[in-house]
Amino acid sequence: MEEGVYTVLVTPFNSDNQIDFESYDKLLNKILSSNIEGVVVLGTTSEGPTLNYNEKILLIKSVWKKFNGKKKIVIGIGGNDTLETL
């Protein structure tokens, strides 16, 4: 991992308990305009262990598309279900 500050992305939810992608995009924009070196997607602070597979893929794709090489990305692959994690 390269030197610098990495931050763990939180996962915002709306009142229907769905991922709030509008708020997530605002968070990504804020990070793009900062001196943060990179982000951690799906860490424990990001609710990674409790999201389903499709939610995880959507978050990863949104970060990958938004940052497009402009920031480093670390993706958490852990979870509470060993077989699903494998």
All heavy atoms as an XYZ file, in Angstrom:
671
protein
N       0.857     -1.172      0.000
C       0.000      0.000      0.000
C       0.902      1.233      0.000
O       1.881      1.293      0.728
C      -0.903     -0.025      1.225
C      -1.923      1.064      1.225
S      -3.072      0.985      2.613
C      -3.986     -0.467      2.206
N       0.539      2.164     -0.794
C       1.317      3.390     -0.878
C       1.084      4.266      0.340
O       0.074      4.157      1.024
C       0.947      4.144     -2.151
C       1.333      3.381     -3.400
C       1.122      4.186     -4.664
O       1.172      5.421     -4.593
O       0.911      3.558     -5.706
N       2.028      5.153      0.588
C       1.901      6.068      1.710
C       0.758      7.041      1.486
O       0.354      7.303      0.367
C       3.204      6.838      1.891
C       4.351      5.976      2.348
C       5.598      6.787      2.630
O       5.487      7.994      2.930
O       6.674      6.201      2.546
N       0.277      7.601      2.582
C      -0.798      8.569      2.511
C      -1.956      8.153      3.383
O      -1.935      7.105      4.029
N      -2.971      8.973      3.400
C      -4.144      8.732      4.226
C      -5.213      8.019      3.393
O      -5.539      8.440      2.284
C      -4.710     10.057      4.779
C      -5.998      9.840      5.539
C      -3.673     10.739      5.651
N      -5.715      6.934      3.955
C      -6.835      6.204      3.356
C      -7.997      6.314      4.328
O      -7.816      6.229      5.536
C      -6.486      4.730      3.161
C      -5.525      4.471      2.037
C      -4.205      4.909      2.094
C      -5.932      3.786      0.908
C      -3.322      4.672      1.055
C      -5.054      3.536     -0.136
C      -3.752      3.992     -0.051
O      -2.887      3.747     -1.085
N      -9.192      6.474      3.809
C     -10.367      6.548      4.669
C     -11.319      5.415      4.312
O     -11.400      4.995      3.150
C     -11.066      7.923      4.537
O     -12.094      8.005      5.529
C     -11.677      8.128      3.164
N     -12.012      4.922      5.318
C     -13.013      3.877      5.091
C     -14.330      4.559      4.755
O     -14.786      5.436      5.485
C     -13.183      2.979      6.329
C     -14.241      1.917      6.085
C     -11.859      2.337      6.711
N     -14.913      4.167      3.631
C     -16.197      4.752      3.224
C     -17.334      4.158      4.047
O     -17.447      2.940      4.173
C     -16.458      4.471      1.742
C     -15.513      5.133      0.757
C     -15.776      4.612     -0.647
C     -15.660      6.634      0.805
N     -18.165      5.013      4.585
C     -19.390      4.549      5.231
C     -20.422      4.282      4.144
O     -20.302      4.790      3.025
C     -19.934      5.574      6.252
C     -18.934      5.798      7.361
C     -20.289      6.873      5.566
N     -21.417      3.500      4.467
C     -22.492      3.218      3.514
C     -23.767      3.888      4.018
O     -24.335      3.449      5.017
C     -22.722      1.707      3.354
O     -21.497      1.082      2.973
C     -23.782      1.420      2.296
N     -24.206      4.961      3.357
C     -25.439      5.626      3.801
C     -26.683      4.857      3.326
O     -26.665      4.237      2.259
C     -25.363      6.991      3.122
C     -24.533      6.768      1.902
C     -23.573      5.653      2.242
N     -27.717      4.904      4.131
C     -28.984      4.249      3.794
C     -30.110      5.268      3.826
O     -30.053      6.241      4.574
C     -29.289      3.121      4.784
C     -28.323      1.978      4.704
C     -27.195      1.951      5.506
C     -28.532      0.936      3.819
C     -26.287      0.904      5.427
C     -27.638     -0.108      3.727
C     -26.508     -0.129      4.539
N     -31.139      5.025      3.027
C     -32.314      5.891      3.054
C     -33.351      5.323      4.022
O     -33.100      4.298      4.670
C     -32.887      6.106      1.639
C     -33.320      4.813      0.986
O     -33.735      3.864      1.652
N     -33.234      4.752     -0.325
N     -34.500      5.939      4.112
C     -35.532      5.514      5.068
C     -36.126      4.145      4.745
O     -36.752      3.528      5.601
C     -36.645      6.564      5.147
O     -37.247      6.731      3.880
N     -35.905      3.654      3.510
C     -36.385      2.324      3.118
C     -35.324      1.248      3.347
O     -35.467      0.128      2.864
C     -36.782      2.312      1.642
C     -37.972      3.190      1.347
O     -38.803      3.388      2.257
O     -38.079      3.676      0.208
N     -34.247      1.619      4.050
C     -33.129      0.713      4.327
C     -32.408      0.240      3.070
O     -31.807     -0.824      3.056
C     -33.579     -0.482      5.174
C     -34.059     -0.054      6.536
O     -33.449      0.809      7.159
N     -35.161     -0.617      6.987
N     -32.465      1.051      2.030
C     -31.725      0.790      0.803
C     -30.506      1.709      0.789
O     -30.508      2.764      1.418
C     -32.595      1.073     -0.441
C     -33.861      0.254     -0.507
C     -33.571     -1.227     -0.641
O     -32.761     -1.630     -1.474
N     -34.210     -2.037      0.181
N     -29.470      1.321      0.057
C     -28.293      2.177     -0.035
C     -28.685      3.494     -0.685
O     -29.347      3.523     -1.714
C     -27.183      1.489     -0.846
C     -26.711      0.230     -0.113
C     -26.011      2.439     -1.086
C     -25.735     -0.615     -0.904
N     -28.277      4.579     -0.060
C     -28.552      5.920     -0.566
C     -27.400      6.321     -1.494
O     -26.404      6.897     -1.064
C     -28.675      6.890      0.611
C     -28.982      8.308      0.193
O     -28.931      8.616     -1.022
O     -29.253      9.127      1.091
N     -27.538      5.994     -2.764
C     -26.467      6.238     -3.724
C     -26.248      7.724     -4.004
O     -25.143      8.120     -4.355
C     -26.712      5.458     -5.024
C     -26.359      4.015     -4.887
C     -27.341      3.067     -4.667
C     -25.039      3.588     -4.962
C     -27.012      1.727     -4.523
C     -24.700      2.259     -4.824
C     -25.692      1.324     -4.604
N     -27.262      8.539     -3.816
C     -27.090      9.982     -3.991
C     -26.130     10.523     -2.922
O     -25.201     11.278     -3.226
C     -28.439     10.697     -3.914
C     -28.341     12.182     -4.153
C     -29.712     12.865     -4.139
O     -30.720     12.222     -4.472
O     -29.749     14.055     -3.777
N     -26.342     10.134     -1.673
C     -25.444     10.558     -0.595
C     -24.056      9.946     -0.773
O     -23.044     10.594     -0.490
C     -26.018     10.146      0.764
O     -27.198     10.856      1.027
N     -23.996      8.712     -1.238
C     -22.712      8.043     -1.472
C     -21.913      8.792     -2.535
O     -20.716      9.004     -2.384
C     -22.978      6.593     -1.908
C     -21.807      5.661     -1.744
C     -21.312      5.340     -0.489
C     -21.221      5.068     -2.846
C     -20.253      4.456     -0.334
C     -20.148      4.183     -2.702
C     -19.683      3.874     -1.439
O     -18.630      3.002     -1.295
N     -22.593      9.232     -3.581
C     -21.931      9.984     -4.644
C     -21.392     11.316     -4.110
O     -20.298     11.736     -4.480
C     -22.896     10.211     -5.808
C     -22.188     10.727     -7.038
O     -21.256     10.047     -7.522
O     -22.553     11.818     -7.519
N     -22.137     11.971     -3.244
C     -21.669     13.225     -2.639
C     -20.411     12.973     -1.808
O     -19.475     13.774     -1.824
C     -22.765     13.844     -1.763
C     -23.913     14.424     -2.558
C     -24.982     14.978     -1.630
C     -26.176     15.443     -2.412
N     -27.270     15.920     -1.545
N     -20.397     11.860     -1.075
C     -19.223     11.499     -0.289
C     -18.017     11.265     -1.201
O     -16.916     11.742     -0.933
C     -19.519     10.244      0.536
C     -18.374      9.658      1.340
C     -17.850     10.654      2.363
C     -18.842      8.385      2.031
N     -18.228     10.560     -2.303
C     -17.140     10.302     -3.251
C     -16.619     11.601     -3.856
O     -15.404     11.769     -4.023
C     -17.607      9.355     -4.358
C     -18.030      7.952     -3.910
C     -18.485      7.141     -5.112
C     -16.934      7.244     -3.148
N     -17.509     12.525     -4.174
C     -17.083     13.826     -4.706
C     -16.233     14.585     -3.698
O     -15.238     15.223     -4.064
C     -18.291     14.675     -5.105
C     -18.937     14.188     -6.378
O     -18.292     13.594     -7.236
N     -20.228     14.415     -6.498
N     -16.625     14.522     -2.434
C     -15.866     15.191     -1.378
C     -14.452     14.610     -1.285
O     -13.476     15.351     -1.165
C     -16.611     15.027     -0.047
C     -16.001     15.714      1.096
C     -16.765     16.961      1.387
C     -16.268     17.562      2.676
N     -16.457     18.982      2.699
N     -14.355     13.309     -1.388
C     -13.045     12.652     -1.323
C     -12.209     12.995     -2.555
O     -11.005     13.230     -2.443
C     -13.223     11.134     -1.148
C     -13.766     10.859      0.257
C     -11.913     10.398     -1.389
C     -14.221      9.460      0.488
N     -12.842     13.070     -3.714
C     -12.109     13.434     -4.933
C     -11.463     14.810     -4.823
O     -10.387     15.039     -5.364
C     -13.040     13.410     -6.153
C     -13.185     12.091     -6.877
C     -14.225     12.196     -7.975
C     -11.851     11.617     -7.436
N     -12.108     15.707     -4.122
C     -11.576     17.063     -4.004
C     -10.646     17.233     -2.803
O     -10.240     18.347     -2.488
C     -12.721     18.077     -3.931
O     -13.467     17.898     -2.747
N     -10.310     16.139     -2.139
C      -9.457     16.194     -0.953
C      -8.055     15.669     -1.251
O      -7.765     15.224     -2.362
C     -10.077     15.356      0.170
O      -9.881     13.970     -0.093
N      -7.213     15.698     -0.236
C      -5.859     15.151     -0.346
C      -5.782     13.699      0.099
O      -4.688     13.158      0.244
C      -4.882     15.992      0.487
C      -4.669     17.360     -0.114
O      -4.702     17.529     -1.327
N      -4.482     18.347      0.729
N      -6.923     13.061      0.312
C      -6.957     11.652      0.695
C      -6.310     10.838     -0.426
O      -6.622     11.019     -1.597
C      -8.416     11.184      0.919
C      -9.068     11.940      2.068
C      -8.508      9.684      1.105
C      -8.556     11.592      3.432
N      -5.404      9.937     -0.068
C      -4.711      9.095     -1.058
C      -5.637      8.030     -1.636
O      -5.595      7.735     -2.823
C      -3.496      8.419     -0.407
C      -2.681      7.570     -1.353
C      -1.906      8.399     -2.373
O      -1.609      9.574     -2.107
O      -1.610      7.859     -3.442
N      -6.476      7.438     -0.768
C      -7.342      6.365     -1.235
C      -8.446      6.050     -0.248
O      -8.548      6.667      0.822
N      -9.249      5.077     -0.607
C     -10.398      4.694      0.212
C     -10.441      3.186      0.405
O      -9.876      2.428     -0.375
C     -11.732      5.146     -0.427
C     -11.828      6.654     -0.509
C     -11.927      4.526     -1.798
N     -11.137      2.792      1.456
C     -11.430      1.392      1.702
C     -12.929      1.221      1.500
O     -13.734      1.883      2.157
C     -11.032      0.959      3.125
C     -11.383     -0.506      3.361
C      -9.546      1.211      3.360
N     -13.284      0.373      0.563
C     -14.691      0.070      0.279
C     -15.009     -1.277      0.923
O     -14.234     -2.225      0.796
C     -14.944     -0.025     -1.241
C     -16.410     -0.290     -1.547
C     -14.471      1.233     -1.940
N     -16.121     -1.373      1.607
C     -16.598     -2.608      2.226
C     -15.773     -3.048      3.416
O     -15.641     -4.236      3.699
C     -16.707     -3.749      1.200
C     -17.645     -3.469      0.023
C     -17.611     -4.622     -0.958
C     -19.054     -3.205      0.511
N     -15.217     -2.089      4.141
C     -14.614     -2.410      5.433
C     -15.733     -2.604      6.445
O     -16.916     -2.483      6.118
N     -15.378     -2.897      7.685
C     -16.428     -3.115      8.681
C     -17.233     -1.842      8.937
O     -18.429     -1.905      9.207
C     -15.838     -3.633     10.007
O     -14.805     -2.747     10.431
C     -15.289     -5.026      9.839
N     -16.609     -0.664      8.805
C     -17.330      0.591      8.958
C     -18.295      0.818      7.796
O     -19.261      1.556      7.910
C     -16.333      1.775      9.020
O     -15.381      1.500     10.040
C     -17.027      3.075      9.325
N     -18.034      0.160      6.672
C     -18.868      0.296      5.478
C     -20.020     -0.696      5.458
O     -20.690     -0.850      4.449
C     -18.031      0.048      4.224
O     -16.871      0.810      4.230
N     -20.219     -1.387      6.569
C     -21.262     -2.406      6.656
C     -20.991     -3.578      5.710
O     -21.891     -4.332      5.360
C     -22.668     -1.824      6.382
C     -23.154     -0.857      7.440
C     -22.487      0.504      7.375
O     -22.262      1.028      6.277
O     -22.170      1.037      8.450
N     -19.752     -3.742      5.261
C     -19.385     -4.811      4.335
C     -19.851     -6.193      4.752
O     -20.387     -6.947      3.929
N     -19.700     -6.570      6.024
C     -20.111     -7.918      6.426
C     -21.621     -8.158      6.371
O     -22.065     -9.299      6.376
C     -19.615     -8.039      7.866
C     -18.536     -7.034      7.991
C     -18.940     -5.900      7.080
N     -22.404     -7.086      6.326
C     -23.859     -7.271      6.401
C     -24.599     -6.966      5.102
O     -25.810     -7.173      5.027
C     -24.449     -6.393      7.527
O     -24.134     -5.027      7.254
C     -23.879     -6.782      8.873
N     -23.894     -6.494      4.094
C     -24.535     -6.215      2.803
C     -24.601     -7.487      1.973
O     -23.753     -8.370      2.102
C     -23.746     -5.149      2.035
C     -23.671     -3.769      2.678
C     -22.706     -2.883      1.904
C     -25.046     -3.137      2.750
N     -25.583     -7.561      1.087
C     -25.652     -8.734      0.218
C     -24.707     -8.565     -0.972
O     -24.154     -7.487     -1.210
C     -27.099     -9.032     -0.214
C     -27.687     -7.993     -1.141
O     -27.035     -7.508     -2.064
N     -28.945     -7.643     -0.917
N     -24.531     -9.625     -1.704
C     -23.587     -9.649     -2.823
C     -23.858     -8.523     -3.827
O     -22.945     -7.816     -4.236
C     -23.651    -11.010     -3.514
C     -22.756    -11.108     -4.719
C     -21.396    -11.362     -4.574
C     -23.271    -10.945     -6.005
C     -20.562    -11.448     -5.678
C     -22.442    -11.019     -7.119
C     -21.089    -11.278     -6.944
O     -20.272    -11.351     -8.045
N     -25.119     -8.360     -4.237
C     -25.456     -7.336     -5.240
C     -25.184     -5.928     -4.733
O     -24.715     -5.068     -5.489
C     -26.915     -7.471     -5.677
C     -27.140     -8.728     -6.493
O     -26.248     -9.180     -7.207
N     -28.313     -9.317     -6.370
N     -25.471     -5.672     -3.461
C     -25.190     -4.350     -2.889
C     -23.687     -4.076     -2.911
O     -23.251     -2.966     -3.235
C     -25.716     -4.275     -1.458
C     -27.231     -4.269     -1.371
C     -27.736     -4.432      0.047
O     -27.117     -5.172      0.840
O     -28.775     -3.809      0.356
N     -22.901     -5.087     -2.573
C     -21.439     -4.929     -2.578
C     -20.931     -4.601     -3.980
O     -20.117     -3.690     -4.163
C     -20.769     -6.200     -2.072
C     -20.997     -6.456     -0.599
C     -20.383     -7.782     -0.187
C     -20.687     -8.077      1.266
N     -20.065     -9.330      1.722
N     -21.422     -5.319     -4.963
C     -20.997     -5.089     -6.351
C     -21.366     -3.670     -6.795
O     -20.570     -2.983     -7.432
C     -21.603     -6.137     -7.300
C     -21.049     -7.531     -6.974
C     -21.361     -5.779     -8.758
C     -19.546     -7.667     -7.118
N     -22.554     -3.208     -6.453
C     -22.981     -1.855     -6.824
C     -22.088     -0.789     -6.199
O     -21.729      0.193     -6.863
C     -24.442     -1.630     -6.428
C     -25.482     -2.382     -7.249
C     -26.871     -2.242     -6.623
C     -25.491     -1.880     -8.689
N     -21.714     -0.975     -4.938
C     -20.829     -0.012     -4.280
C     -19.447     -0.002     -4.938
O     -18.893      1.060     -5.217
C     -20.697     -0.330     -2.790
C     -21.909     -0.030     -1.929
C     -21.694     -0.532     -0.506
C     -22.229      1.449     -1.930
N     -18.914     -1.174     -5.194
C     -17.589     -1.271     -5.829
C     -17.608     -0.606     -7.204
O     -16.718      0.183     -7.537
C     -17.139     -2.741     -5.942
C     -16.873     -3.317     -4.551
C     -15.897     -2.871     -6.826
C     -16.746     -4.835     -4.525
N     -18.618     -0.899     -7.994
C     -18.698     -0.315     -9.342
C     -18.827      1.200     -9.291
O     -18.228      1.900    -10.119
C     -19.884     -0.919    -10.106
C     -19.613     -2.319    -10.597
C     -20.791     -2.857    -11.404
C     -20.469     -4.225    -11.962
N     -21.570     -4.759    -12.786
N     -19.592      1.720     -8.336
C     -19.768      3.174     -8.277
C     -18.462      3.863     -7.900
O     -18.128      4.914     -8.463
C     -20.909      3.558     -7.330
O     -20.613      3.215     -6.007
N     -17.698      3.284     -6.973
C     -16.416      3.875     -6.585
C     -15.418      3.766     -7.731
O     -14.720      4.725     -8.069
C     -15.856      3.202     -5.311
C     -14.447      3.679     -5.013
C     -16.772      3.467     -4.127
N     -15.358      2.593     -8.345
C     -14.410      2.370     -9.446
C     -14.663      3.351    -10.592
O     -13.743      3.965    -11.131
C     -14.536      0.930     -9.933
C     -13.434      0.521    -10.849
C     -13.437      0.546    -12.215
C     -12.144      0.033    -10.476
N     -12.244      0.089    -12.706
C     -11.427     -0.227    -11.665
C     -11.539     -0.212     -9.246
C     -10.134     -0.711    -11.649
C     -10.257     -0.707     -9.239
C      -9.569     -0.940    -10.432
N     -15.936      3.519    -10.954
C     -16.304      4.420    -12.050
C     -15.991      5.879    -11.692
O     -15.455      6.626    -12.503
C     -17.794      4.267    -12.356
C     -18.280      5.135    -13.483
C     -19.757      4.895    -13.736
C     -20.274      5.830    -14.820
N     -21.703      5.667    -15.058
N     -16.302      6.275    -10.473
C     -16.111      7.662    -10.052
C     -14.629      8.024     -9.949
O     -14.202      9.067    -10.412
C     -16.797      7.899     -8.707
C     -16.565      9.259     -8.088
C     -17.225     10.390     -8.820
C     -18.678     10.486     -8.472
N     -19.296     11.696     -9.031
N     -13.826      7.146     -9.369
C     -12.422      7.469     -9.138
C     -11.565      7.251    -10.379
O     -10.610      7.975    -10.589
C     -11.873      6.682     -7.962
C     -12.369      7.187     -6.625
C     -12.001      6.554     -5.466
C     -13.201      8.285     -6.516
C     -12.436      7.001     -4.228
C     -13.654      8.744     -5.303
C     -13.268      8.097     -4.150
N     -11.858      6.261    -11.183
C     -11.210      6.064    -12.488
C      -9.699      6.339    -12.461
O      -9.177      7.099    -13.273
C     -11.911      6.952    -13.521
C     -11.567      6.567    -14.940
O     -11.188      5.431    -15.202
N     -11.672      7.506    -15.857
N      -9.015      5.757    -11.467
C      -7.572      5.922    -11.362
C      -7.120      7.173    -10.620
O      -5.929      7.378    -10.429
N      -8.055      8.019    -10.184
C      -7.691      9.268     -9.510
C      -7.365      9.068     -8.029
O      -6.683      9.889     -7.428
C      -8.823     10.287     -9.642
C      -9.092     10.677    -11.080
C     -10.316     11.552    -11.175
C     -10.689     11.737    -12.629
N     -12.113     11.873    -12.816
N      -7.873      8.012     -7.443
C      -7.619      7.665     -6.044
C      -7.374      6.162     -5.966
O      -7.851      5.391     -6.805
C      -8.825      8.005     -5.148
C      -9.200      9.466     -5.108
C      -8.244     10.262     -4.270
C      -8.676     11.733     -4.215
N      -7.746     12.559     -3.468
N      -6.629      5.748     -4.955
C      -6.398      4.322     -4.716
C      -7.642      3.731     -4.071
O      -8.343      4.394     -3.304
C      -5.200      4.111     -3.799
C      -3.935      4.790     -4.270
C      -3.396      4.119     -5.496
C      -2.063      4.766     -5.842
N      -1.762      4.817     -7.206
N      -7.918      2.459     -4.386
C      -9.095      1.784     -3.847
C      -8.671      0.457     -3.232
O      -8.008     -0.348     -3.888
C     -10.142      1.524     -4.952
C     -10.556      2.826     -5.624
C     -11.357      0.794     -4.379
C     -11.391      2.628     -6.880
N      -9.060      0.245     -1.982
C      -8.874     -1.029     -1.298
C     -10.270     -1.594     -1.085
O     -11.158     -0.891     -0.590
C      -8.167     -0.844      0.063
C      -8.065     -2.172      0.804
C      -6.793     -0.212     -0.134
N     -10.468     -2.853     -1.468
C     -11.791     -3.464     -1.344
C     -11.741     -4.559     -0.286
O     -10.939     -5.482     -0.383
C     -12.268     -4.045     -2.688
C     -12.344     -2.925     -3.718
C     -13.609     -4.742     -2.533
C     -12.622     -3.390     -5.119
N     -12.611     -4.417      0.719
C     -12.719     -5.440      1.761
C     -13.454     -6.654      1.221
O     -14.453     -6.519      0.530
N     -12.934     -7.820      1.532
C     -13.571     -9.045      1.026
C     -14.052     -9.956      2.141
O     -14.481    -11.071      1.891
C     -12.626     -9.829      0.093
C     -11.343    -10.211      0.827
C     -12.317     -9.037     -1.164
C     -10.509    -11.225      0.109
N     -13.988     -9.492      3.383
C     -14.431    -10.306      4.508
C     -15.922    -10.352      4.610
O     -16.661     -9.687      3.889
N     -16.407    -11.160      5.525
C     -17.836    -11.258      5.744
C     -18.151    -12.163      6.914
O     -17.262    -12.776      7.513
N     -19.418    -12.293      7.231
C     -19.867    -13.140      8.332
C     -20.182    -14.551      7.880
O     -20.451    -15.410      8.707
C     -21.095    -12.520      8.994
C     -20.756    -11.232      9.714
O     -19.642    -11.046     10.176
N     -21.708    -10.323      9.785
N     -20.180    -14.815      6.590
C     -20.499    -16.124      6.036
C     -19.254    -16.640      5.305
O     -18.912    -16.158      4.225
C     -21.680    -15.992      5.073
C     -22.122    -17.302      4.468
O     -21.306    -18.217      4.315
O     -23.324    -17.397      4.142
N     -18.598    -17.617      5.895
C     -17.334    -18.109      5.330
C     -17.480    -18.596      3.903
O     -16.672    -18.254      3.040
C     -16.783    -19.252      6.209
O     -16.638    -18.759      7.538
C     -15.440    -19.737      5.697
N     -18.507    -19.382      3.618
C     -18.677    -19.909      2.252
C     -18.933    -18.813      1.239
O     -18.386    -18.825      0.146
C     -19.801    -20.948      2.217
C     -19.493    -22.240      2.983
C     -20.700    -23.181      2.948
C     -18.268    -22.931      2.406
N     -19.759    -17.824      1.610
C     -20.011    -16.712      0.693
C     -18.734    -15.894      0.477
O     -18.448    -15.443     -0.620
C     -21.121    -15.808      1.230
C     -21.450    -14.663      0.280
C     -22.584    -13.785      0.777
O     -23.584    -14.326      1.278
O     -22.446    -12.566      0.662
N     -17.963    -15.707      1.522
C     -16.715    -14.944      1.409
C     -15.729    -15.647      0.484
O     -15.061    -15.011     -0.325
C     -16.076    -14.745      2.798
O     -17.006    -14.041      3.624
C     -14.789    -13.959      2.698
N     -15.658    -16.954      0.588
C     -14.775    -17.714     -0.306
C     -15.189    -17.564     -1.752
O     -14.402    -17.467     -2.649
C     -14.764    -19.206      0.075
C     -14.092    -19.516      1.406
C     -14.323    -20.974      1.775
C     -12.592    -19.233      1.339
